[in-house]
Amino acid sequence: MKILYLYAEVMGYTMATIRALSARGVQVHLVHWDHRRLTPFVVEPLSDVIMYKRSGLSTPAMIALAGKIRPSVIVVSGWMDEGYTTVAKKFRSAGVPVVVALDSQWQGTFRQRFATFIGYIGHFGRIYSHAWVAGSYQFEYVRRLGFDKSMIVYDLLCADLLLFNKAFTDNIAAKRSHYPHRFLFVGRFEPIKGLNVLLRAWKMLGCQRRDWELHVIGSGSLRSEMESCPGVVVKDFMQPEGLLREVAGAGCFLLPSQNEPWGVVVHEFAASGLPLIVSDVVGSASTFLIPGFNGFRFKVNDSLELSQVMLKFIDMYDAEIQLMAVRSHTLGQRITPETSAANLLSIVSQ
């Protein structure tokens, strides 16, 4: 079987599912954006995956490539790319299953309502046969776009559990004897990630922080603001392997985003065995967080509530936090690269 991926920005979690597909004997051809990237993540070549840079392919060249490959399925993630849409439409009309990958939540914006209208009159059905969604919030959106529920599959996005489960097993014994008092944020240093909210919450805590630290890892326009905040340790963007070392010193993962359709990073650090604090707009929290069980939610943009939730961890006994850590790891197994790959392959067997 051959699968053609037409992707926007490829990340480590993308490759985790692709490796699972390869392990099942699928030949994967991956076209990906090598420009307009939001992060410096390095896409490592895989011996059994054939990769193509989007910048080197015109639309006619992609059509010719797809014709040569003769894929059993085409997956499109990056439907804002007109070239990808043209390829999808052509091969959909030829009877090839074409799957749109979607992680957006329904928010009722004008643009989404317009998409709902054109979906109602069958626009998307002429381009895509199926939808591959991250979770229940995305399911709600694609149903509004006109996809029948039988044409929707789950588990689009999955952490690289081979890496992040190892972070849990490697550190669990040491954390039992001395649990680290450190909040950790990993992501882009941009307002959309809620970092201003986090900084205000951190300052509100003041001396109530006790021996807890705040470490932030990433890159972006707010770096200087992060560096100037007392008590905040700023570190550069890291490849996934580098993050494993950070888990050893971390006690709780924070994601205070103002808008986060899914957020694979929540899956990654849940699997690593970190309790979670996330804003109530983070999509993946619906799968990997049970409030009061392995962490807490707070109202988006509410620095006071965030500081109060952080204080809950500061006031907990280490044994209570360790129990939350184990629970996070357990919830992190709800989606695996194997279930992600199997969901996609189920389209071919329908």
C-alpha positions as CSV (number, residue, x, y, z in Angstrom):
1,M,0.0,0.0,0.0
2,K,1.2,3.5,-0.7
3,I,0.1,6.7,1.0
4,L,0.8,10.2,-0.2
5,Y,1.0,12.9,2.5
6,L,0.6,16.5,1.4
7,Y,1.6,18.3,4.5
8,A,2.2,21.8,5.8
9,E,4.7,21.9,8.7
10,V,6.0,18.5,9.7
11,M,6.8,17.9,13.4
12,G,8.1,15.0,15.5
13,Y,4.6,13.8,16.2
14,T,3.8,13.6,12.5
15,M,6.8,11.3,12.0
16,A,5.7,9.1,14.9
17,T,2.5,8.2,13.1
18,I,4.4,7.8,9.8
19,R,6.8,5.4,11.4
20,A,3.8,3.4,12.7
21,L,2.5,3.2,9.1
22,S,5.9,2.1,7.8
23,A,6.0,-0.6,10.5
24,R,2.8,-2.0,9.0
25,G,4.3,-2.2,5.5
26,V,2.9,1.0,4.1
27,Q,5.1,3.0,1.7
28,V,4.8,6.7,2.7
29,H,5.5,9.6,0.3
30,L,5.7,12.9,2.2
31,V,5.5,16.3,0.6
32,H,6.1,19.0,3.2
33,W,6.6,22.7,3.6
34,D,10.3,23.5,3.9
35,H,9.4,27.2,4.1
36,R,6.9,29.3,6.2
37,R,7.8,27.3,9.2
38,L,6.7,28.4,12.7
39,T,9.4,26.4,14.6
40,P,13.0,25.4,14.0
41,F,12.1,21.7,14.3
42,V,14.5,19.6,12.1
43,V,12.8,17.0,10.0
44,E,15.1,13.9,10.1
45,P,15.0,11.7,7.0
46,L,13.7,8.2,7.4
47,S,15.1,5.4,5.3
48,D,11.7,3.9,4.4
49,V,9.9,7.3,3.9
50,I,10.3,9.2,0.6
51,M,10.3,12.9,1.3
52,Y,9.8,15.8,-1.1
53,K,10.3,19.6,-0.4
54,R,7.2,21.6,-1.3
55,S,9.3,24.5,-2.5
56,G,10.6,22.3,-5.3
57,L,7.3,21.1,-6.6
58,S,4.8,23.1,-8.8
59,T,1.2,22.0,-8.9
60,P,1.6,20.2,-12.2
61,A,4.7,18.4,-10.8
62,M,2.7,17.3,-7.7
63,I,-0.1,15.9,-10.0
64,A,2.5,14.1,-12.0
65,L,4.2,12.7,-8.8
66,A,0.8,11.5,-7.5
67,G,0.1,9.8,-10.8
68,K,3.4,8.1,-10.7
69,I,3.0,6.9,-7.1
70,R,-0.6,5.8,-7.6
71,P,-1.4,6.0,-3.8
72,S,-4.2,4.1,-2.1
73,V,-4.9,7.2,0.0
74,I,-4.0,10.8,-0.1
75,V,-3.8,12.8,3.1
76,V,-4.0,16.6,3.0
77,S,-2.9,18.7,6.0
78,G,-2.5,22.2,4.9
79,W,-5.7,22.7,2.9
80,M,-4.9,26.4,2.6
81,D,-2.3,25.3,0.1
82,E,-4.0,25.8,-3.3
83,G,-1.6,23.3,-5.0
84,Y,-2.6,20.6,-2.4
85,T,-6.3,21.3,-3.0
86,T,-5.9,21.0,-6.8
87,V,-4.2,17.6,-6.4
88,A,-6.9,16.5,-3.9
89,K,-9.7,17.5,-6.2
90,K,-8.2,15.8,-9.3
91,F,-7.6,12.4,-7.5
92,R,-10.9,12.5,-5.6
93,S,-12.7,12.7,-8.9
94,A,-10.7,9.7,-10.1
95,G,-12.0,7.7,-7.1
96,V,-8.9,7.8,-4.8
97,P,-9.8,8.3,-1.1
98,V,-8.6,11.8,-0.1
99,V,-8.5,12.6,3.6
100,V,-8.4,16.1,5.0
101,A,-6.5,16.2,8.3
102,L,-8.0,18.8,10.7
103,D,-7.3,20.0,14.2
104,S,-9.4,23.2,14.3
105,Q,-12.2,23.6,16.8
106,W,-15.6,25.0,15.9
107,Q,-15.6,28.6,17.2
108,G,-18.4,30.1,15.1
109,T,-16.3,32.7,13.3
110,F,-17.6,34.3,10.1
111,R,-15.0,32.2,8.1
112,Q,-16.1,29.0,9.7
113,R,-19.8,29.8,9.1
114,F,-19.1,30.4,5.5
115,A,-17.2,27.1,5.3
116,T,-20.3,25.5,6.9
117,F,-22.5,27.0,4.1
118,I,-20.3,25.7,1.3
119,G,-20.0,22.4,3.0
120,Y,-23.7,22.1,3.2
121,I,-23.9,22.5,-0.6
122,G,-21.3,19.7,-1.1
123,H,-18.2,21.7,-1.7
124,F,-15.8,19.7,0.5
125,G,-17.3,16.4,-0.6
126,R,-16.0,17.1,-4.1
127,I,-12.4,17.5,-2.7
128,Y,-12.3,15.1,0.2
129,S,-13.8,11.7,0.8
130,H,-13.0,11.5,4.5
131,A,-11.9,13.6,7.5
132,W,-9.2,12.7,10.0
133,V,-9.6,14.6,13.2
134,A,-7.7,15.1,16.4
135,G,-10.6,14.7,18.8
136,S,-14.2,15.4,19.7
137,Y,-14.1,19.2,19.2
138,Q,-12.8,18.7,15.7
139,F,-15.4,16.0,15.0
140,E,-18.1,18.7,15.8
141,Y,-16.5,21.0,13.2
142,V,-16.2,18.6,10.4
143,R,-19.8,17.4,10.9
144,R,-20.8,21.0,10.3
145,L,-18.7,21.0,7.1
146,G,-20.9,18.3,5.7
147,F,-19.0,15.1,6.5
148,D,-21.1,12.1,7.4
149,K,-20.0,10.6,10.7
150,S,-19.1,7.4,9.0
151,M,-16.6,9.3,7.0
152,I,-14.7,10.7,10.0
153,V,-11.9,8.9,11.9
154,Y,-10.0,9.9,15.0
155,D,-6.4,10.1,16.5
156,L,-4.9,12.4,13.8
157,L,-2.3,13.8,16.2
158,C,-0.1,11.7,18.5
159,A,3.0,12.3,20.6
160,D,6.1,10.2,19.9
161,L,5.4,7.8,22.7
162,L,8.7,6.0,22.1
163,L,10.5,9.1,23.3
164,F,8.1,10.5,26.0
165,N,7.2,7.2,27.7
166,K,10.9,6.7,28.2
167,A,11.1,10.0,30.0
168,F,8.6,8.7,32.5
169,T,10.3,5.3,33.1
170,D,13.8,6.9,33.3
171,N,12.7,9.4,36.0
172,I,10.0,7.8,38.1
173,A,12.3,6.3,40.7
174,A,14.3,9.5,41.2
175,K,11.1,11.6,41.5
176,R,9.8,9.2,44.2
177,S,12.7,10.1,46.4
178,H,12.9,13.8,45.5
179,Y,10.1,15.4,43.5
180,P,11.2,18.4,41.6
181,H,9.4,21.7,42.3
182,R,9.5,23.2,38.8
183,F,6.8,24.5,36.5
184,L,7.6,24.0,32.8
185,F,6.4,25.7,29.7
186,V,7.4,24.5,26.2
187,G,6.2,26.3,23.1
188,R,6.5,29.5,21.0
189,F,7.2,32.7,22.9
190,E,4.2,34.4,21.4
191,P,1.1,36.1,22.9
192,I,-1.2,33.4,21.5
193,K,0.5,31.0,23.9
194,G,-0.7,33.0,26.9
195,L,2.8,33.8,28.2
196,N,1.8,37.3,29.4
197,V,-0.9,35.6,31.4
198,L,1.7,33.2,32.8
199,L,4.1,36.0,33.7
200,R,1.4,38.0,35.6
201,A,0.4,34.8,37.5
202,W,4.0,34.1,38.4
203,K,4.4,37.7,39.7
204,M,1.2,37.4,41.7
205,L,2.6,34.4,43.6
206,G,5.5,36.4,44.9
207,C,6.9,34.8,48.1
208,Q,4.2,32.1,47.9
209,R,6.3,30.4,45.3
210,R,8.5,29.0,48.1
211,D,11.1,26.8,46.4
212,W,9.2,26.3,43.1
213,E,10.8,27.5,39.8
214,L,9.4,28.4,36.4
215,H,11.3,27.3,33.3
216,V,10.3,28.2,29.8
217,I,11.6,26.6,26.6
218,G,11.1,27.9,23.1
219,S,11.7,30.8,20.8
220,G,9.7,33.9,19.7
221,S,9.0,37.6,20.0
222,L,8.4,37.6,23.8
223,R,11.8,36.2,24.7
224,S,13.2,39.4,26.1
225,E,10.1,39.9,28.2
226,M,10.5,36.4,29.6
227,E,14.2,37.0,30.4
228,S,13.5,40.2,32.2
229,C,11.0,38.5,34.6
230,P,12.6,37.7,38.0
231,G,12.7,34.0,38.8
232,V,12.0,32.8,35.2
233,V,14.7,30.6,33.6
234,V,14.6,30.9,29.8
235,K,16.0,28.2,27.5
236,D,16.3,27.9,23.7
237,F,14.0,25.8,21.5
238,M,15.0,22.1,21.8
239,Q,14.5,19.1,19.5
240,P,12.3,16.4,21.2
241,E,15.3,14.4,22.4
242,G,16.6,17.5,24.3
243,L,13.2,17.9,26.1
244,L,13.6,14.4,27.7
245,R,16.4,15.8,29.9
246,E,14.2,18.6,31.0
247,V,11.5,16.2,32.2
248,A,13.9,15.0,34.9
249,G,13.8,18.4,36.6
250,A,10.2,19.3,36.0
251,G,7.3,18.8,38.3
252,C,4.3,20.2,36.4
253,F,3.6,21.2,32.8
254,L,1.9,24.5,31.9
255,L,0.1,25.5,28.7
256,P,-1.8,28.8,29.2
257,S,-2.7,29.3,25.6
258,Q,-5.2,31.9,24.4
259,N,-6.1,29.6,21.4
260,E,-5.0,26.0,21.1
261,P,-7.1,23.8,18.7
262,W,-5.3,20.7,20.0
263,G,-1.8,20.9,21.5
264,V,0.2,17.7,21.1
265,V,2.6,19.1,23.7
266,V,0.0,18.3,26.3
267,H,0.1,14.6,25.2
268,E,3.9,14.6,25.2
269,F,4.3,15.8,28.7
270,A,1.3,13.8,30.1
271,A,3.1,10.6,28.7
272,S,6.3,11.9,30.3
273,G,4.5,11.8,33.7
274,L,4.0,15.4,34.4
275,P,0.8,16.8,36.0
276,L,-0.9,19.4,33.9
277,I,-2.2,23.0,34.1
278,V,-3.9,24.2,31.0
279,S,-6.3,26.9,29.9
280,D,-9.8,25.9,29.1
281,V,-9.4,26.4,25.3
282,V,-6.7,23.6,24.9
283,G,-8.3,20.9,22.8
284,S,-6.2,18.0,23.8
285,A,-7.1,18.5,27.5
286,S,-10.4,16.8,26.7
287,T,-8.4,13.6,26.2
288,F,-5.4,13.9,28.5
289,L,-6.6,15.9,31.5
290,I,-9.1,15.0,34.1
291,P,-9.4,18.1,36.4
292,G,-8.5,17.1,40.0
293,F,-7.1,13.7,38.8
294,N,-3.9,14.6,37.0
295,G,-4.0,18.4,37.0
296,F,-6.3,21.5,36.6
297,R,-7.9,23.8,34.1
298,F,-8.2,27.6,34.4
299,K,-10.2,30.1,32.5
300,V,-8.3,31.5,29.5
301,N,-6.6,34.8,30.1
302,D,-7.4,34.7,33.8
303,S,-4.0,35.3,35.5
304,L,-5.5,35.3,39.0
305,E,-7.1,31.9,38.5
306,L,-3.9,30.6,37.0
307,S,-1.9,31.8,40.1
308,Q,-4.4,30.1,42.4
309,V,-4.1,26.8,40.4
310,M,-0.3,27.0,40.6
311,L,-0.6,27.6,44.3
312,K,-2.6,24.3,44.6
313,F,0.5,22.5,43.4
314,I,2.8,24.5,45.6
315,D,0.7,23.6,48.7
316,M,0.4,19.9,47.8
317,Y,2.5,17.1,49.4
318,D,5.0,15.6,47.0
319,A,3.2,12.2,47.3
320,E,0.0,13.8,46.0
321,I,1.8,15.3,43.0
322,Q,3.6,12.0,42.3
323,L,0.2,10.3,42.1
324,M,-1.0,12.8,39.6
325,A,2.2,12.3,37.6
326,V,1.5,8.5,37.3
327,R,-2.1,9.3,36.3
328,S,-0.9,11.7,33.6
329,H,1.3,8.9,32.2
330,T,-1.6,6.5,32.1
331,L,-3.9,9.0,30.3
332,G,-1.1,9.7,27.9
333,Q,-1.6,6.2,26.5
334,R,-5.1,6.9,25.3
335,I,-3.8,7.7,21.8
336,T,-0.7,6.0,20.4
337,P,1.1,6.1,17.0
338,E,-0.4,2.7,16.3
339,T,-4.0,3.8,16.9
340,S,-3.3,6.9,14.8
341,A,-2.0,4.8,11.9
342,A,-4.8,2.3,12.3
343,N,-7.5,5.0,12.1
344,L,-6.1,6.2,8.8
345,L,-5.8,2.7,7.4
346,S,-9.4,1.9,8.4
347,I,-10.5,4.2,5.6
348,V,-9.1,1.8,3.0
349,S,-10.8,-1.2,4.5
350,Q,-14.3,0.5,4.7
